[in-house]
Amino acid sequence: MSIAAAPQAPGRSPEQAAETTQTRLSAVPAPMPGALAPRLPFVVLVSMLLIGGVVGLLVFNTSMQQSAFQEQRLQEQATTLAAREQALDGELKKMEDPHKIAAKAKGLGMVVPQNAAMLRVPEAKVEGEAAAADRSATPPLHPKQAKPYSVQVAEEKARKEEAAKKKAEEKALAAKKAEEKRAAEDRERTSSDEAR
């Protein structure tokens, strides 16, 4: 094996050719102590922006979670208050029952007046003659019946008819399912007979 010499440029001596092929190194001046100073404000600004962004995101996320918790708590409170309102409305309807009001009034000793007098305010006149009320004028209270007997009988009849109708529907559904099952079994037998 032989090593071929690098081609020389015409008109140059081998020493000159060796000098040009070598890399020339030169000294780089040392950085000045104040060279980093112009970049320092930019680095500080970028760092502050990053830190501010992270802190802002944390604050935003925390406030959103607190808002979600508060919303959930308020929803539960609204549901509870709606249920309470409904219960109180039911109690109010029971208390507004005229039969209950009359029974309570009688229990307190109130009676129906026999003669009532009317006072006309603009004319400052009294119409009629007022008389003292006494217990003989108050009619006796009868126990309240929830529903008349005829209504109870009609409702019972309707319930029986509904039960009979439902039973008939269940029988029809069971018969339909049984028929479908028989048809499926017949198809299976037919397909197994054809396969043989």
Residue pairs with C-beta under 8 A, 6 or more apart in sequence:
6 17
6 21
8 14
8 17
9 17
12 20
94 100
95 101
97 144
99 141
99 144
102 141
103 141
106 138
106 141
111 133
111 134
111 135
111 137
111 138
112 133
112 137
112 138
112 139
113 130
113 131
113 133
113 137
114 131
114 133
114 134
114 137
115 128
115 129
115 130
115 131
116 128
116 130
117 126
117 127
117 128
117 129
117 130
118 126
118 127
118 128
119 125
119 126
119 127
120 126
120 127
147 155
